[in-house]
Amino acid sequence: MNPKIKLLNKFIERQNRNFTRPLPTIPKRDICMLASLMKHNFAAKGEIILNDGEVLQDIIFVEEGMVRQFYYKNNTDITEHFSCEGDYVLCIESLFLSKPTSLMIEALEPTSYYTINYSELEQLFERSKPMLNIYRHLAETNLIYTQYKADAMRFESSRERYQNFIKQYPEAAKRAKIRHIASYLLMTPESLSRVRNKLVNEKD
């Protein structure tokens, strides 16, 4: 199978598995049109794919590896999001408004990924109503995710936040460094270690 089509199918599968709102059906013709816009790239471990002050012009689809989005606050880097195989990555404000970003993208592992230029994607929306519906669906899902994360940080205990993180991001929970997971959960590495140790001890 074409690797681009394979990745898009994996993306659709992950979206339908991870969210309660399944993606609208995409005809094969439209998937092929989308695949034709994809360009392959590779990032070494630790490489910054998008730096502070740059403008994001592409949507990124991770084929192999893992990346994180992060920002600096009081000289401390804070992880905003993890993306693994079959996930997509974007910085909404930078992409949609062509604004320099403060949200950076770093490869946490050697990462193979594809990009789709947003201007070319907008042209595809004019020719493909199914792709426009997908775009709207993803935008809505992104808003729901943002609200969910904000509510979790306000109302859930550190234990609950970590348990939900494991369910939502099982690969990142296994592969990311504890300090990156801790900053995503707005915890110190020491607090996260205590939570993890308690959960392990309860299983014994």
Backbone hydrogen bonds in HBPLUS format (Angstrom, degrees):
<---DONOR---> <-ACCEPTOR-->    atom                        ^
c    i                          cat <-CA-CA->   ^        H-A-AA   ^      H-
h    n   atom  resd res      DA  || num        DHA   H-A  angle D-A-AA Bond
n    s   type  num  typ     dist DA aas  dist angle  dist       angle   num
A0006-LYS N   A0002-ASN O   2.90 MM   4  6.15 161.3  1.94 157.8 164.1     1
A0007-LEU N   A0003-PRO O   2.98 MM   4  6.10 155.5  2.04 139.5 145.2     2
A0008-LEU N   A0004-LYS O   3.00 MM   4  6.27 161.0  2.03 149.0 154.1     3
A0009-ASN N   A0005-ILE O   2.90 MM   4  6.13 155.6  1.96 151.3 157.9     4
A0010-LYS N   A0006-LYS O   3.01 MM   4  6.26 151.5  2.09 143.6 151.5     5
A0011-PHE N   A0007-LEU O   2.86 MM   4  6.13 152.8  1.93 148.8 156.8     6
A0012-ILE N   A0008-LEU O   2.96 MM   4  6.23 159.5  2.00 148.4 152.9     7
A0013-GLU N   A0009-ASN O   2.94 MM   4  6.16 158.5  1.99 145.5 151.7     8
A0014-ARG N   A0010-LYS O   2.88 MM   4  6.11 160.4  1.92 151.7 156.3     9
A0015-GLN N   A0011-PHE O   2.96 MM   4  6.17 162.1  1.99 151.8 156.9    10
A0016-ASN N   A0012-ILE O   3.03 MM   4  6.21 159.9  2.07 149.4 154.5    11
A0017-ARG N   A0013-GLU O   2.98 MM   4  6.13 138.5  2.16 141.2 152.8    12
A0018-ASN N   A0014-ARG O   2.86 MM   4  5.89 158.0  1.91 154.5 159.1    13
A0019-PHE N   A0015-GLN O   3.21 MM   4  5.97 141.3  2.37 141.6 147.7    14
A0030-ASP N   A0027-PRO O   3.03 MM   3  5.42 122.2  2.38 105.7 119.2    15
A0031-ILE N   A0027-PRO O   3.11 MM   4  6.50 153.2  2.19 152.4 160.6    16
A0032-CYS N   A0028-LYS O   2.98 MM   4  6.25 157.1  2.03 152.8 158.5    17
A0033-MET N   A0029-ARG O   3.03 MM   4  6.33 145.1  2.16 139.1 149.0    18
A0034-LEU N   A0030-ASP O   2.96 MM   4  6.23 154.5  2.03 145.8 152.0    19
A0035-ALA N   A0031-ILE O   2.88 MM   4  6.13 159.2  1.92 149.2 155.3    20
A0036-SER N   A0032-CYS O   3.07 MM   4  6.23 141.9  2.22 139.8 148.6    21
A0037-LEU N   A0034-LEU O   3.03 MM   3  5.53 155.6  2.09 112.7 120.2    22
A0038-MET N   A0035-ALA O   3.09 MM   3  5.32 159.7  2.14 109.9 116.2    23
A0039-LYS N   A0115-THR O   2.95 MM  76  5.26 153.0  2.02 143.9 152.7    24
A0115-THR N   A0039-LYS O   2.84 MM  76  5.26 152.0  1.92 142.2 150.5    25
A0041-ASN N   A0113-TYR O   2.71 MM  72  5.34 148.9  1.81 172.1 173.2    26
A0113-TYR N   A0041-ASN O   3.00 MM  72  5.34 171.1  2.00 141.3 144.2    27
A0043-ALA N   A0111-THR O   2.82 MM  68  5.14 160.4  1.86 150.9 157.7    28
A0111-THR N   A0043-ALA O   2.81 MM  68  5.14 169.0  1.82 160.2 163.2    29
A0047-GLU N   A0044-ALA O   2.97 MM   3  5.39 161.6  2.00 136.1 137.0    30
A0046-GLY N   A0107-ALA O   2.70 MM  61  5.30 163.6  1.72 155.4 157.8    31
A0107-ALA N   A0047-GLU O   2.95 MM  60  5.50 166.8  1.97 159.4 163.0    32
A0049-ILE N   A0105-ILE O   2.75 MM  56  5.31 140.9  1.90 142.2 153.6    33
A0050-LEU N   A0105-ILE O   3.39 MM  55  4.93 162.2  2.42 126.8 128.7    34
A0105-ILE N   A0050-LEU O   3.02 MM  55  4.93 157.8  2.07 133.5 138.1    35
A0054-GLU N   A0051-ASN O   3.12 MM   3  5.69 163.4  2.15 135.7 137.1    36
A0053-GLY N   A0101-THR O   2.68 MM  48  5.08 177.8  1.68 161.3 162.1    37
A0101-THR N   A0054-GLU O   2.81 MM  47  5.73 159.3  1.85 150.5 152.3    38
A0118-TYR N   A0057-GLN O   2.93 MM  61  5.94 176.3  1.93 155.4 156.0    39
A0059-ILE N   A0116-ILE O   2.92 MM  57  5.26 159.5  1.96 145.5 148.0    40
A0116-ILE N   A0059-ILE O   2.92 MM  57  5.26 145.5  2.04 145.4 156.0    41
A0060-ILE N   A0089-VAL O   3.05 MM  29  4.93 177.4  2.05 153.1 152.4    42
A0089-VAL N   A0060-ILE O   2.68 MM  29  4.93 146.8  1.78 143.8 150.9    43
A0061-PHE N   A0114-TYR O   2.80 MM  53  5.17 163.0  1.83 156.1 160.2    44
A0114-TYR N   A0061-PHE O   2.86 MM  53  5.17 161.6  1.90 150.8 156.0    45
A0062-VAL N   A0087-ASP O   2.94 MM  25  5.65 163.0  1.97 163.1 168.7    46
A0086-GLY N   A0062-VAL O   2.86 MM  24  5.62 167.2  1.88 159.4 156.6    47
A0063-GLU N   A0112-SER O   2.81 MM  49  5.39 150.9  1.89 143.9 150.9    48
A0064-GLU N   A0112-SER O   3.12 MM  48  5.06 159.7  2.16 135.0 139.0    49
A0112-SER N   A0064-GLU O   2.86 MM  48  5.06 145.9  1.97 137.0 148.3    50
A0108-LEU N   A0066-MET O   2.80 MM  42  5.54 148.5  1.89 140.1 150.2    51
A0067-VAL N   A0083-SER O   2.93 MM  16  5.37 160.9  1.97 154.2 160.3    52
A0083-SER N   A0067-VAL O   2.94 MM  16  5.37 156.7  1.99 155.7 154.2    53
A0068-ARG N   A0106-GLU O   2.90 MM  38  5.46 152.8  1.97 151.5 160.5    54
A0106-GLU N   A0068-ARG O   2.91 MM  38  5.46 163.3  1.93 160.1 165.6    55
A0069-GLN N   A0081-HIS O   2.88 MM  12  5.14 155.4  1.94 143.5 149.9    56
A0080-GLU N   A0069-GLN O   2.65 MM  11  5.35 167.6  1.66 146.9 150.9    57
A0081-HIS N   A0069-GLN O   3.34 MM  12  5.14 153.2  2.42 133.5 133.4    58
A0070-PHE N   A0104-MET O   2.90 MM  34  5.29 149.8  1.99 135.7 145.3    59
A0104-MET N   A0070-PHE O   2.73 MM  34  5.29 151.5  1.81 173.6 163.7    60
A0071-TYR N   A0078-ILE O   3.00 MM   7  5.43 150.9  2.09 141.3 148.7    61
A0078-ILE N   A0071-TYR O   2.72 MM   7  5.43 163.1  1.75 163.7 169.5    62
A0073-LYS N   A0076-THR O   2.83 MM   3  5.27 160.3  1.87 145.2 150.3    63
A0076-THR N   A0073-LYS O   3.01 MM   3  5.27 151.8  2.09 107.5 116.4    64
A0087-ASP N   A0084-CYS O   2.97 MM   3  5.59 156.5  2.02 147.0 146.3    65
A0095-LEU N   A0091-CYS O   2.89 MM   4  5.93 170.3  1.90 168.9 172.2    66
A0096-PHE N   A0092-ILE O   2.91 MM   4  5.86 172.9  1.91 158.0 160.4    67
A0097-LEU N   A0093-GLU O   2.99 MM   4  5.59 152.4  2.07 137.5 145.5    68
A0098-SER N   A0094-SER O   2.90 MM   4  4.96 117.9  2.30 127.0 134.7    69
A0121-LEU N   A0117-ASN O   2.96 MM   4  6.24 146.0  2.08 145.5 156.3    70
A0122-GLU N   A0118-TYR O   2.91 MM   4  6.20 152.0  1.99 149.3 155.5    71
A0123-GLN N   A0119-SER O   3.28 MM   4  6.59 147.5  2.39 138.8 146.6    72
A0124-LEU N   A0120-GLU O   3.11 MM   4  6.45 143.5  2.25 138.9 148.8    73
A0124-LEU N   A0121-LEU O   3.01 MM   3  4.95 118.7  2.40  93.0 108.7    74
A0125-PHE N   A0121-LEU O   3.00 MM   4  6.39 144.8  2.12 147.3 157.1    75
A0126-GLU N   A0123-GLN O   3.23 MM   3  5.36 132.1  2.48  96.4 108.1    76
A0127-ARG N   A0124-LEU O   2.95 MM   3  5.22 140.6  2.11 105.1 116.7    77
A0128-SER N   A0124-LEU O   2.87 MM   4  5.97 132.3  2.10 150.5 165.4    78
A0132-LEU N   A0128-SER O   3.19 MM   4  6.48 150.2  2.28 143.0 151.4    79
A0133-ASN N   A0129-LYS O   2.92 MM   4  6.21 152.8  2.00 153.0 160.5    80
A0134-ILE N   A0130-PRO O   3.01 MM   4  6.31 148.5  2.11 141.6 150.1    81
A0135-TYR N   A0131-MET O   2.96 MM   4  6.20 158.8  2.00 146.1 151.5    82
A0136-ARG N   A0132-LEU O   3.02 MM   4  6.30 161.6  2.05 149.7 153.7    83
A0137-HIS N   A0133-ASN O   2.94 MM   4  6.11 155.8  2.00 144.1 151.3    84
A0138-LEU N   A0134-ILE O   2.87 MM   4  6.14 161.4  1.91 157.0 161.0    85
A0139-ALA N   A0135-TYR O   2.97 MM   4  6.20 154.8  2.04 148.5 155.7    86
A0140-GLU N   A0136-ARG O   2.99 MM   4  6.22 158.4  2.04 149.3 154.5    87
A0141-THR N   A0137-HIS O   2.90 MM   4  6.14 159.0  1.94 149.1 155.4    88
A0142-ASN N   A0138-LEU O   2.87 MM   4  6.01 150.5  1.96 143.9 151.7    89
A0143-LEU N   A0139-ALA O   3.15 MM   4  6.44 150.1  2.25 141.8 148.9    90
A0144-ILE N   A0140-GLU O   3.00 MM   4  6.34 156.6  2.06 149.5 156.1    91
A0145-TYR N   A0141-THR O   2.87 MM   4  6.11 159.5  1.91 150.7 156.1    92
A0146-THR N   A0142-ASN O   2.97 MM   4  6.17 158.3  2.01 145.4 151.1    93
A0147-GLN N   A0143-LEU O   3.01 MM   4  6.28 157.5  2.06 148.6 154.1    94
A0148-TYR N   A0144-ILE O   2.87 MM   4  6.10 156.6  1.92 149.0 156.3    95
A0149-LYS N   A0145-TYR O   2.89 MM   4  6.13 163.6  1.92 155.6 159.0    96
A0150-ALA N   A0146-THR O   3.08 MM   4  6.24 161.4  2.12 144.6 149.8    97
A0151-ASP N   A0147-GLN O   2.95 MM   4  6.16 159.8  1.99 149.9 155.3    98
A0152-ALA N   A0148-TYR O   2.89 MM   4  6.12 154.4  1.96 149.3 156.8    99
A0153-MET N   A0149-LYS O   3.03 MM   4  6.28 158.7  2.08 152.9 157.2   100
A0154-ARG N   A0150-ALA O   3.16 MM   4  6.37 140.8  2.32 139.2 149.7   101
A0154-ARG N   A0151-ASP O   3.16 MM   3  5.08 123.9  2.50  91.4 105.9   102
A0155-PHE N   A0151-ASP O   2.85 MM   4  5.92 163.0  1.88 157.8 161.5   103
A0156-GLU N   A0152-ALA O   3.00 MM   4  5.05 154.2  2.07 129.9 137.1   104
A0161-ARG N   A0157-SER O   2.92 MM   4  6.18 160.9  1.95 155.7 161.2   105
A0162-TYR N   A0158-SER O   3.09 MM   4  6.24 159.2  2.13 144.1 149.0   106
A0163-GLN N   A0159-ARG O   2.96 MM   4  6.21 162.9  1.99 153.1 158.1   107
A0164-ASN N   A0160-GLU O   2.96 MM   4  6.10 160.1  2.00 150.0 155.0   108
A0165-PHE N   A0161-ARG O   2.95 MM   4  6.08 145.4  2.07 139.7 149.9   109
A0166-ILE N   A0162-TYR O   3.00 MM   4  6.31 154.5  2.07 151.5 156.7   110
A0167-LYS N   A0163-GLN O   3.27 MM   4  6.56 152.3  2.35 140.1 146.8   111
A0168-GLN N   A0164-ASN O   2.94 MM   4  6.14 160.1  1.98 151.1 156.3   112
A0169-TYR N   A0165-PHE O   2.75 MM   4  5.63 161.2  1.78 153.6 159.1   113
A0173-ALA N   A0169-TYR O   2.90 MM   4  6.08 155.7  1.96 156.2 164.1   114
A0174-LYS N   A0170-PRO O   3.23 MM   4  6.41 138.4  2.41 135.3 144.3   115
A0174-LYS N   A0171-GLU O   3.13 MM   3  5.22 129.0  2.40  96.9 109.8   116
A0175-ARG N   A0171-GLU O   2.91 MM   4  6.04 147.7  2.02 149.7 159.6   117
A0176-ALA N   A0172-ALA O   2.86 MM   4  5.14 163.0  1.89 138.3 141.9   118
A0180-HIS N   A0177-LYS O   3.05 MM   3  5.39 128.4  2.33 104.1 117.2   119
A0181-ILE N   A0177-LYS O   3.08 MM   4  6.46 160.6  2.12 155.3 160.9   120
A0182-ALA N   A0178-ILE O   2.82 MM   4  5.93 161.9  1.85 149.6 155.3   121
A0183-SER N   A0179-ARG O   3.08 MM   4  6.15 156.7  2.14 135.3 141.0   122
A0184-TYR N   A0180-HIS O   3.07 MM   4  6.26 151.4  2.16 142.4 150.1   123
A0185-LEU N   A0181-ILE O   3.02 MM   4  6.30 150.4  2.11 148.6 156.5   124
A0187-MET N   A0182-ALA O   2.78 MM   5  4.86 170.5  1.79 145.9 147.4   125
A0186-LEU N   A0183-SER O   3.15 MM   3  4.77 157.4  2.20  96.0 102.2   126
A0192-LEU N   A0188-THR O   3.02 MM   4  6.34 162.9  2.05 158.1 162.9   127
A0193-SER N   A0189-PRO O   2.92 MM   4  6.08 153.4  1.99 144.1 151.3   128
A0194-ARG N   A0190-GLU O   3.09 MM   4  6.35 152.3  2.17 143.9 150.6   129
A0195-VAL N   A0191-SER O   3.06 MM   4  6.38 157.9  2.11 148.5 154.2   130
A0196-ARG N   A0192-LEU O   2.92 MM   4  6.15 165.7  1.94 155.1 158.6   131
A0197-ASN N   A0193-SER O   2.92 MM   4  6.05 160.1  1.96 148.0 153.6   132
A0198-LYS N   A0194-ARG O   3.02 MM   4  6.20 157.6  2.07 148.1 153.6   133
A0199-LEU N   A0195-VAL O   3.11 MM   4  6.36 159.9  2.15 150.3 155.4   134
A0200-VAL N   A0196-ARG O   3.00 MM   4  6.24 154.4  2.06 148.8 155.8   135
A0201-ASN N   A0197-ASN O   2.90 MM   4  6.09 163.4  1.93 151.2 155.6   136
A0202-GLU N   A0198-LYS O   2.98 MM   4  6.16 145.4  2.10 144.4 153.4   137
A0203-LYS N   A0200-VAL O   3.10 MM   3  5.32 137.5  2.29 101.1 112.7   138
A0204-ASP N   A0201-ASN O   3.26 MM   3  5.22 134.3  2.48  94.0 105.7   139
